[in-house]
Amino acid sequence: MVFGVSALVIVGFMLVVWGISVAIRDVSIVDISWGFGFVAVAWTAMVVTGGHGVRMVFLVAMVTVWGLRLTIYLAIRNIGKGEDYRYQAMRRRAGDRFWLISLGRVFGLQGAVMWVVSLPLQIGISESSKGVEVLWVIGAVIFVVGLLFEAVGDWQLARFKANPNNAGTIMDQGLWRYTRHPNYFGDATVWWGIGLVAASVPIGIVGLIGPAIMTWLLLKVSGVAMLERGLHKRRSGYSEYVERTSAFIPRRPKLDQPA
């Protein structure tokens, strides 16, 4: 039951966000609403299942903290900045029909991804529990590490961009010295932590498809691959940064490693 109800909540949520995007002519709102959609799924699942069990509290708290932080951060960063260039390009190609095309290609697609990625959340909440298990503690630790990477990485980048002296230069300080995308690495790590907490239930292993899909998307589709496309040409020194810095998993820069 929880899977069907979660799907309905996501459909309703995305329809509302799509309606707002049509009214304000800015599809970028889908990015701001992404994290909050998972919060809605978590609380809905808790209500549907009766709201009991330590694991449920773990999962709802984890997703709520992650989702609200991401939503607030993106709202502060994006509101008033205009529509993202990706959606502007889609709007130009689609013309007057973009308002309808965006319903499927943007909001429908993200809604489907949201349902799949949230599988460990739905599975973990739907099964009752009485006490804390070792796997939960491991998952919670991994979650905290991921959340810190994501939040600190976002904060460091925001501070860097706020300094006009850094215009046109490469951010290679702090966490960005060890990975080109600490925020994406943190995002993926957060969901692996959630997946491990949920994996303690009989069918919990199935839920690991969620963090696996999230990691693949961040690496190959909407994260690293999309962001870095063309940066080598547009940003001086970026090729050298790529040569010495890991794309995803943090490690020492190559120039710092002993020969």
N, C-alpha and C positions, 0 to 999 in steps of 0.2 A: 504493500500500500504506500509506503513512504516514497518509493521510487516514482510512482505515478503522481503523487501529490507534489513532489519536488519539481517534476517536469511541468506541471500546471502552474506552479508558482513562478518558475523561470519564464514560461511563455507569457504570463500576465505581466511580469516585471519588465520583460523586454518590449512588450507592446506599449507599455506606459512610457518607457524611455524613448522608444521610437517616435511616439506621438509628440513628445517634447522636442525631439530633434527636428521634426518636420516644422513645428511651430517657430523654432528659433533659427532654423536653417543652419544647424551645426551638429554634425554626426559625432563630433569628438566627445560628446556627452556619454557615449557608450563606454569610453575608456574610464571616465570618472566613475561610472556606475558599476564597473566590473567587480571591484572588491565588495561593494555593498550587496550585490546579487548573491554572493556566497553567504553573507551574513543572513540574508532572508531565507536561504535554503536551510541553514543550520537551525534557526529558530523555528521554522516551519516543521522540520523533522522532529524537533524536541516536542512540540505541541502535539503532533500526530501520534507519536509513540507514547505519550503520557508523561514525558519528562521525568525520568528516574534513572539512577545509575551514575557511578563515579565517572565512567568513561564518557558518558554523555556530557557531563559538566566539563571534563577536559576538552572535548572536541568543540563544543559550542564556545567556550571561552577562547580557545586558540584561534578559531576562525573569526570570531568577533573582533578580537584585538588586531589580527592581521588585516581583515577587510576594512575596518573603520580607519586604521592608519593610512592604508593605501588610498582610500576614497578621499580623505581629508587632504593628503599630500597632493594628489592629482588635481583636486578642485582648486587648491591654492595656486598650483603651478599653471594650470591651463585656462581657468575661467578668465575671459576678457582678452585672450591671446588669439582668438580666431580659430577657424577650423583647421585641423591637422592637414598637412600637405598630402597625406595618403588619401584622405577622404575628398580633398579638393580635386585631386586627379580623377577619382572615381566619378565625382559630380560632373566634371567637364566631359568625360566620355559618355556618361549616361544622358546628359541633357535634362530635359523637363521631366523625364521619367525616373530620375534619381530617387525621389521621395519614396517611390514604390519599390524600386530595385534594392534600395538600402535595407528594406525590411527583411529580405531574405539573405542577401550577400553579407550584410554587416550584423544586424541584430539577430536574425535567425541562426546564422553560423555561430556567433558568439554564445548564443543561448544553448545550442547543442554542445559546444565545447564545455560550457559551464556545468552542464548536467554530467558529462563524463568525468571531468576533473573532480567534481564533488562526490563521486561514488564512494570513496573511503569515508567521507563524512556521513553520507546517508546510511551506509552499511554499519558503521560503528555506533551511530546513535540508535539504530533500530534494534540492537541487541542489548539486553539488560546486563548489568554487572554489579558486583557487590564490593569489590576491593581493588586496590591498585596493583597492577602487574608490572613486572620488570620491563616488558616491551613498551608499556606506556611511558615509563620514565625515560627510556632511551629515545623514544619518539619525541617526548617533550623537550629533551635537551637539544636534539637536532632541530626542532622547531625554533627554539630560542636562538640558536646559532644563526639559523637562516633569517629570522626576523631582524636580528641585529645587523647582519650583513646588508640586508635590503634597506633598512632604515638609515643606517650610518652611511651607506653608499649614496643614497638619495640626498642626504643632508650635505655630505661633502661636495657632491656635484652642484647642488644649489648654491652653496657658498662660493664655489669656484666661478660659476657663471655670473654671480652677482658682482664680481670684481671686474670693472671695465678693463683693467690692465691685462686680463686673461683672454680678451676677445681674440678669436682666431688661433688660440693655442690649444695644446692637448692636455687634458686632465690626466696626469700620471702620478698623483699624490695620494697618500692615505691608502685605502683599500684598492684604489684604482692603479696602484703601483704593482699589485699582485694579480689582478684580474681586470680585463677590459670592461667587464660587466658585473660588478659585485652585487648590484641590485637584482639582476636576473638570476645569478647564482643563488642569492638569498631567497628569491621567490620559489625557485625549484626546491631548495632545501626545506623550506617551510612545508611544502606539500608532501615531501618524503617523510617528514616528521609526523604529519597528520596521518599519512598512510600507515605508518608503523603503529600508531596508537590504535587505529581501526583494525589492524591485521591480527589482533588477538582474538577476534571472533571467528567462528567456524568458516565463514566464507570471506573473511577479511582480506585474504590474499588476492581476491578478485579486484578489490578496491585499489590495489597498487597500479592498476591501469591508469588511474587518475594522475598521480605524480609522474608516471612514465610519459603520458601524453603532454603534460605541462612542460616537462623537461625538453621533449622533442620540439614543441612549439617555440619555446624560448631560444633553442639553439638553431633550429633550421627554418622557421617560418616567420613568426611575428617579432622575434627578439633580436638576437645577435645578427642573423643573416640579413634581415631587413634594415637594421640600423646602420650596419657597416657597408651596405651597398653604396658605392660611390664615394665613401669617405676618404679613400686613398687619394682621389683626385681633388676633392674639395678642401681637404684639411692638410696643410703642410706639416710634415713630420709624422703623419699617422702611420705610414708604412713602416717606419722605424719602430714606432710604438707597438705595432702588431708583431714585429719580429722578436721583440724582447719580452712581451707580456702575454700571459695565457689568456685565451678568449673567454674562458668560463671558470674552470676550477682554479682557485687561488694557488699560486706557487711563486717562488722567488723569481724575479726577472732574470733572464739569461745572463745579463752582464754581471749580476751579483753572484752567480753560481761559480764555484771553483772549477778550474780547467781540468 
